[in-house]
């Protein structure tokens, strides 16, 4: 007997009817299985030249490992690892082992998802909210994203940070460095402490996080501790140029620890400092006049633009002119380096742009951060951002800078035999 009912089943909030995603997951599973099979077959083919003494193949198929779920960007995908067996009678250490590069033995998440988790955590998603937050994308309950898993990942990030802080710098060299002190919007300590950050440019033109610690921005002692620590871990060769804000205690510390490094004041910070001493009605015109200084094609034109600015504003706005003139020489140091590098050397913006994401996380915390949490947050976010940092333009000029080649107004000075004889 057939029964009828007027009850209409309603879709549960956590249920998502998405046939497209189901098809994608099914296709991903088949493609992954095919790729792993092809990888195993290629390994077997490469080993055919090493048979056993009796002529049999040394390496043979040995079924599959147990099925497991790997969390991907389109949800969990069921996979099985191909197993190969070495029939050689040798010891375990002598046997050939097959390890899939596509599907590592203990993989539970794709590398791209592993890179996403610390960013989400440090931007405000709590450990207990990962499954709910990512469930719509990764499937119901989002396996391998439980609070205990995230807690273990956090401990791993802490270990990564500790290793990074102890890394040997004896084989490293940085041609340029950028320095800045970044205040987080959440309170880290009762004192006015911030993150002291150094980013360096390698001889290959890559930018790297060189060092950071909690300290006081205007304190020479805080910066000295950071620089001495880097030197103690092997960073023996001084950078050619350092860029930063003139208000940093960094400059006094740099003179003591690395006296041969030349100084470049950040033009963005200087512009803000000068404009702060002018009424708002005058600031647009003054900002355009300052841009004429920073964007001048040579030192002579830049110096003339500074003189024009002083003549134009000194009568009414002496403090603004004094602010500009006190760092006059250090503002124009970049003219003694390759023109291709000027965009990078004029400003410490490589640090400021990275810390925009860090500030976002500190807003979400709505309270005080411990120093340990702040350091870990900065480390993971900066390391994630470093993967997208653009290389220096004109990296082919960096070996010349290292060799001490003279540049005038961004152009290499060529010494002719006649000039050398004179």
C-alpha positions, 0 to 999 in steps of 0.5 A: 500500500502506497502512503502519501504525505504532505510533509515537504522536506526542507533543505538543511542550512549546511546542505549544498546542492552543487552538481558542478562541484561534485563533477569537479571533485569526481574529475579531480579524483580520476585525474589524480589517480591517472597522474599517480599511476603514470608517475609509478609507471615512469619510475618502474620503466627507469628501474628496468636496467637493474634486474635481479641476478636471476633475471626477474624485475627488481621492482614490481607493483604491490597494490595500493595503500588505503584510501584517504581524503586529501583536502583541496580547494574544491573539497575533499578528494579520495585518493589511494597511493600506488605501492611498489615493492623491491624484491631485492634480498638486501637490507631495508636501507638498501631497498629502493623506495618509491615516493610520489611527488604528486601525492606525498605519503602523509599529505592531508591537505594541498600545499596551496590550502596549507598556505591559506590557513595561517593567513586566515588564522592571523587575519581573525578566523579563530581555530574553532571557526575554520570548519564552519567558515570553509565548509561551503567551499570544502564540503560539509565538516571540512575534514582536517580543519578541526581546532586541534589540527589548527592548533598543531599548525600554529605550533608548527608556525612557531617552530618555523619562526624559531628556526628562521630566527636562528638561521645562519647568515654567513653565506648571505649578502644584501646589497640594499636594505629597507628599515621601518618601525611599524605600529600595530593598532592593537596594544602589544605592551603598555609601552609604545613598542612596535615591530622593527623590520628590515628587508634586504635585496640580494645580489640576484635582485630578490627581496627577503625579510632580513630581521625584525623584533619588538622594540621602540622605533626611535630607540637606537638601542633597539635597532642596535640589538637587531643589527648586532644579532644579524651580524653575530649570525654571520652577516659580515658584509655591510649593505651598500645603501639603507633606506628609511624614515629620518625619525628612526633610531636606526641611523645612529645604530647603523653608524655604529654597526655598519659605518660604510653603509650609505643613507637614503631618507624615505621620500614618502615619509619626508613628504608626509612630514613636510606637508604636516607642517603646512595648512591643508589649503597649501598641501596639494601645491606643495605636494606637487612641488615635492614630487618635482624634487623626487622625480628630477632626472639628475641631482642638479635638477633635484637640488634646484627644485629644493631651492625653489621650494625653499624660496617659495614657502620659507616666508610663511612656512619656515618649519616645513622648509627646515624639515625638508632641508635638514635631510637634504643630502640624504634625500638625494643619495639614490642618484649615486646608484643605477637609475633602474633602482631608483623606484626601489631606493627612494622609499621604504614602501616595501615594508609599509605595503606588507604591513597593511594586512598585519594591521587588518588582523590587529583590528580584528583582535580588539585588544592587547597582543602578546609579543609572541603572538605579534611576532608570529603574526608578522612572520607568517604574513610577511613570509606569505607576502614575500612570495609575490614581491617583485624583483628589483628592476635592473638586477644586472646592475647589482654586480656593478654596485657590489664591485664599487662601480661609480654611478653619477645621476644613475648612469655608470661612469666610464673611465677612459684611458686618457682620463686615467692617465690624467 
